[in-house]
Amino acid sequence: MCNGQAVFRLPCLSVLFLQSKIIKNFSIYFQLTISNKGDAEVVGLAIVNTILGGSAGGIVALILSYIEQKKWSYLITLNGALTGMVSQCAGCNVYEPWAGLVIGMMAGCVYFGVSKLMVKCRLDDPLDAVAVHLGGGILGVLCVPFFKHSTGIFWIVTNMNNPESDYFKDPEYQNPGRILGVNIAGLLAIISWSAFWSTFVFGGLQYFNDLRVDSETETKGNDIAKHGEAAYPQEAWLEDQYRRHSSLPPMMTQRDPKMNFTPNNDIDNKTGTANVAYVETNEQV
């Protein structure tokens, strides 16, 4: 973030970002067993709801982004889909598919709203982790008591008015109001625990002036300062298709044929030396 405005993120990360999100979110739900009776049905339902929630979240976030910016944003769609998957984690095995779809749509709205709130509050979150995981996680935990199939809050009136309903007599029946209270208490406990340790760790680092690197290292990147090599060499992502009639920043479309520098750290990929002229030019800008 720069001056309260969200800044451009390198497109070379997008494909890897998508791959990591898909792999991670299909490993979030753990049945712990697949050989017992009923396991296949539970795992199948969890997978279906995860896909539906992710799809709905991505589409809703994409639509909201287009309404605001008149652009079809890939990264916003991706994060919306991830938020939709995160929102399924608390109850993907107890939702009907329609409920997973509805919760995913809600997650897309939550992601978009929290993401905009972070920018408005001038909080630096380049990956939208707060919008995705905090927003989607809270939504998912709160939705379980309402959308749990047959015994959720939305089914209370139906069950009470049905004389043949035996849900209240089932020994495994759990009062959805009690589940809601327990889930809220769990949310407060998780938030308090996270806030305490985050304050302790990051506050301690700030106290000893170790929370951030110096401005020069921040500009050039830790990849050079700490590892002595460029994380994103120019040859890896600069393509001819971006050179002409492009809306990308100039640093991604212009290249000096005489020198081999990365635009982010001003370092020669072959020699490791700094391009002083390039640094001075950018500092003036």
C-alpha positions as CSV (number, residue, x, y, z in Angstrom):
1,M,0.0,0.0,0.0
2,C,1.3,3.5,-0.9
3,N,-0.4,6.7,0.5
4,G,-3.5,4.7,1.3
5,Q,-3.8,3.2,-2.2
6,A,-3.5,-0.4,-3.1
7,V,-0.5,-1.0,-5.3
8,F,0.1,-3.3,-8.2
9,R,1.2,-6.9,-7.4
10,L,3.5,-8.8,-9.7
11,P,1.5,-11.0,-12.2
12,C,4.2,-13.7,-12.1
13,L,2.8,-14.7,-8.7
14,S,-0.8,-15.3,-9.9
15,V,-0.5,-18.8,-11.3
16,L,1.5,-20.1,-8.4
17,F,-0.9,-18.3,-6.1
18,L,-3.9,-20.1,-7.7
19,Q,-2.2,-23.5,-7.5
20,S,-1.3,-23.0,-3.8
21,K,-4.8,-22.0,-2.9
22,I,-6.5,-24.9,-4.6
23,I,-4.1,-27.4,-3.0
24,K,-4.4,-25.8,0.4
25,N,-8.2,-25.6,0.5
26,F,-8.8,-29.1,-0.6
27,S,-6.6,-30.2,2.4
28,I,-8.4,-28.1,5.0
29,Y,-11.2,-30.5,5.7
30,F,-10.1,-33.7,7.5
31,Q,-12.3,-36.6,7.9
32,L,-9.4,-38.6,9.5
33,T,-10.9,-41.8,8.1
34,I,-12.3,-43.0,4.8
35,S,-12.9,-46.7,5.5
36,N,-15.8,-46.5,7.9
37,K,-19.4,-46.7,7.0
38,G,-20.7,-43.3,5.7
39,D,-17.2,-41.8,5.2
40,A,-17.5,-41.7,1.5
41,E,-20.7,-39.7,1.6
42,V,-19.3,-37.2,4.1
43,V,-16.1,-36.7,2.1
44,G,-18.1,-36.3,-1.1
45,L,-20.4,-33.8,0.4
46,A,-17.5,-31.8,1.8
47,I,-15.9,-31.7,-1.6
48,V,-19.1,-30.6,-3.4
49,N,-19.7,-27.8,-0.9
50,T,-16.1,-26.6,-1.1
51,I,-16.3,-26.4,-4.9
52,L,-19.7,-24.7,-4.8
53,G,-18.7,-22.2,-2.1
54,G,-15.5,-21.3,-3.9
55,S,-17.2,-20.9,-7.2
56,A,-20.0,-18.7,-5.7
57,G,-17.5,-16.6,-3.8
58,G,-15.3,-16.0,-6.8
59,I,-18.2,-15.1,-9.1
60,V,-19.8,-12.7,-6.6
61,A,-16.4,-11.0,-5.9
62,L,-15.8,-10.7,-9.6
63,I,-19.2,-9.1,-10.2
64,L,-18.7,-6.6,-7.3
65,S,-15.3,-5.7,-8.6
66,Y,-16.6,-5.1,-12.1
67,I,-19.4,-2.9,-10.8
68,E,-16.9,-0.8,-9.0
69,Q,-13.9,-0.7,-11.4
70,K,-15.4,-1.8,-14.8
71,K,-12.6,-4.4,-15.0
72,W,-12.7,-8.2,-14.7
73,S,-10.1,-8.7,-11.9
74,Y,-8.4,-12.1,-11.8
75,L,-6.9,-11.6,-8.3
76,I,-10.1,-10.4,-6.7
77,T,-11.9,-13.4,-8.2
78,L,-9.3,-15.7,-6.9
79,N,-9.4,-14.3,-3.4
80,G,-13.2,-14.3,-3.5
81,A,-13.1,-18.0,-4.4
82,L,-10.7,-18.7,-1.6
83,T,-12.9,-16.9,0.9
84,G,-15.8,-19.0,-0.3
85,M,-13.8,-22.1,0.4
86,V,-12.7,-20.9,3.8
87,S,-16.3,-20.2,4.7
88,Q,-17.1,-23.8,4.1
89,C,-14.6,-25.2,6.5
90,A,-16.6,-25.1,9.7
91,G,-19.6,-27.0,8.3
92,C,-18.9,-28.4,4.8
93,N,-19.9,-31.9,6.0
94,V,-23.3,-30.8,7.4
95,Y,-24.6,-28.4,4.7
96,E,-26.8,-29.3,1.8
97,P,-25.3,-28.1,-1.5
98,W,-27.7,-25.2,-1.8
99,A,-26.6,-24.0,1.6
100,G,-22.9,-24.2,0.6
101,L,-23.7,-22.2,-2.5
102,V,-25.5,-19.5,-0.5
103,I,-22.7,-19.3,2.1
104,G,-20.2,-19.0,-0.7
105,M,-22.1,-16.0,-2.2
106,M,-22.1,-14.4,1.2
107,A,-18.4,-15.0,1.5
108,G,-17.8,-13.2,-1.8
109,C,-19.5,-10.1,-0.3
110,V,-17.7,-10.4,3.0
111,Y,-14.3,-10.6,1.2
112,F,-15.0,-7.6,-1.0
113,G,-16.2,-5.5,1.9
114,V,-13.4,-6.4,4.3
115,S,-10.8,-5.8,1.6
116,K,-12.1,-2.3,1.0
117,L,-12.3,-1.6,4.7
118,M,-8.6,-2.6,5.1
119,V,-7.6,-0.1,2.4
120,K,-9.9,2.6,3.9
121,C,-8.3,2.1,7.3
122,R,-4.8,2.3,5.6
123,L,-3.8,-1.2,6.9
124,D,-1.2,-2.9,4.8
125,D,-2.4,-6.3,3.6
126,P,-1.1,-7.0,0.1
127,L,-2.5,-10.5,0.0
128,D,-5.9,-9.7,1.5
129,A,-5.3,-12.4,4.1
130,V,-7.5,-10.6,6.7
131,A,-10.4,-10.4,4.3
132,V,-10.0,-14.0,3.2
133,H,-9.2,-15.8,6.4
134,L,-10.7,-13.6,9.1
135,G,-13.7,-12.6,7.1
136,G,-14.4,-16.0,5.6
137,G,-13.6,-17.8,8.8
138,I,-15.9,-15.7,11.0
139,L,-18.7,-16.1,8.5
140,G,-18.3,-19.9,8.3
141,V,-18.3,-20.4,12.0
142,L,-21.4,-18.3,12.4
143,C,-23.3,-20.0,9.6
144,V,-23.1,-23.5,11.0
145,P,-25.9,-23.2,13.6
146,F,-28.2,-21.6,10.9
147,F,-27.5,-23.8,7.9
148,K,-26.8,-27.2,9.5
149,H,-29.1,-29.6,7.6
150,S,-32.3,-30.6,9.3
151,T,-31.3,-29.3,12.8
152,G,-30.2,-25.8,12.2
153,I,-32.0,-22.6,13.3
154,F,-33.7,-22.4,9.9
155,W,-35.4,-25.8,10.6
156,I,-36.6,-25.1,14.1
157,V,-40.1,-24.0,13.2
158,T,-40.5,-26.8,10.6
159,N,-39.5,-29.4,13.2
160,M,-41.7,-28.0,15.9
161,N,-44.8,-28.0,13.6
162,N,-44.1,-31.5,12.3
163,P,-45.7,-34.0,14.7
164,E,-43.7,-36.8,13.1
165,S,-40.4,-35.1,13.5
166,D,-38.1,-37.0,15.9
167,Y,-35.1,-34.7,15.6
168,F,-35.6,-33.4,19.2
169,K,-35.7,-36.9,20.5
170,D,-32.5,-38.0,18.7
171,P,-29.7,-38.6,21.3
172,E,-27.3,-36.9,18.8
173,Y,-29.5,-33.8,18.5
174,Q,-27.8,-30.5,19.5
175,N,-29.7,-27.3,20.2
176,P,-28.7,-24.9,17.4
177,G,-28.9,-21.9,19.8
178,R,-26.4,-23.6,22.0
179,I,-24.2,-24.3,19.0
180,L,-24.3,-20.6,18.1
181,G,-23.3,-19.6,21.6
182,V,-20.4,-22.0,21.7
183,N,-19.2,-20.9,18.3
184,I,-19.3,-17.2,19.3
185,A,-17.4,-18.1,22.4
186,G,-14.9,-20.0,20.3
187,L,-14.5,-17.0,17.9
188,L,-13.8,-14.7,20.9
189,A,-11.3,-17.1,22.3
190,I,-9.5,-17.4,19.0
191,I,-9.4,-13.7,18.4
192,S,-8.2,-13.0,21.9
193,W,-5.5,-15.6,21.7
194,S,-4.3,-14.3,18.3
195,A,-4.4,-10.7,19.4
196,F,-2.4,-11.4,22.5
197,W,0.4,-13.3,20.8
198,S,0.5,-11.0,17.8
199,T,0.9,-8.0,20.1
200,F,3.5,-9.8,22.1
201,V,5.6,-10.9,19.1
202,F,5.3,-7.9,16.8
203,G,5.2,-5.4,19.6
204,G,8.4,-6.9,20.9
205,L,10.0,-6.7,17.5
206,Q,8.9,-3.1,17.2
207,Y,10.3,-2.2,20.6
208,F,13.7,-3.5,19.6
209,N,13.4,-1.8,16.2
210,D,13.4,-5.1,14.3
211,L,9.9,-5.1,12.9
212,R,10.9,-3.6,9.5
213,V,13.9,-3.5,7.4
214,D,15.6,-0.2,6.4
215,S,14.1,1.8,3.5
216,E,16.9,0.9,1.1
217,T,16.5,-2.9,1.7
218,E,12.7,-2.4,1.4
219,T,13.1,-0.8,-2.0
220,K,15.6,-3.3,-3.4
221,G,14.1,-6.4,-1.8
222,N,15.3,-8.9,0.8
223,D,16.1,-11.4,-2.0
224,I,19.2,-9.4,-2.8
225,A,20.2,-8.3,0.7
226,K,19.7,-11.6,2.4
227,H,20.2,-14.2,-0.4
228,G,22.3,-12.4,-3.0
229,E,20.1,-13.2,-5.9
230,A,16.9,-11.9,-7.6
231,A,13.7,-13.7,-6.7
232,Y,12.0,-12.5,-9.9
233,P,14.6,-12.1,-12.7
234,Q,13.3,-9.9,-15.5
235,E,13.7,-12.7,-18.1
236,A,11.3,-14.8,-16.2
237,W,8.3,-12.7,-16.7
238,L,8.9,-9.8,-19.1
239,E,7.2,-10.8,-22.4
240,D,6.8,-9.0,-25.7
241,Q,3.0,-9.0,-25.3
242,Y,3.4,-6.5,-22.5
243,R,5.5,-4.0,-24.4
244,R,3.0,-2.4,-26.6
245,H,-0.4,-0.8,-25.9
246,S,-0.2,-2.1,-22.3
247,S,-1.8,-0.6,-19.2
248,L,0.9,-2.1,-17.0
249,P,3.3,0.2,-15.1
250,P,6.3,1.5,-17.2
251,M,8.8,-0.5,-15.1
252,M,7.2,-3.7,-16.5
253,T,7.1,-2.6,-20.1
254,Q,10.4,-0.8,-20.6
255,R,13.8,-2.4,-20.8
256,D,17.3,-1.2,-21.4
257,P,18.8,-3.5,-24.0
258,K,22.4,-2.7,-22.8
259,M,21.8,-3.7,-19.2
260,N,20.2,-6.6,-17.5
261,F,18.4,-5.2,-14.4
262,T,15.3,-6.3,-12.5
263,P,12.8,-3.5,-12.0
264,N,12.2,-4.2,-8.4
265,N,15.6,-4.3,-6.9
266,D,17.8,-2.4,-9.4
267,I,20.3,-5.2,-9.4
268,D,22.1,-6.7,-12.4
269,N,21.0,-10.4,-12.5
270,K,24.4,-11.5,-13.8
271,T,26.8,-9.5,-11.7
272,G,24.8,-8.6,-8.7
273,T,25.8,-4.9,-8.9
274,A,23.4,-2.0,-8.2
275,N,22.3,0.3,-11.0
276,V,23.0,3.6,-9.3
277,A,21.5,5.7,-12.1
278,Y,18.3,3.6,-12.1
279,V,18.0,4.0,-8.3
280,E,18.5,7.8,-8.5
281,T,16.0,8.1,-11.3
282,N,13.3,6.2,-9.4
283,E,14.1,8.2,-6.2
284,Q,13.4,11.4,-8.1
285,V,10.1,10.0,-9.3
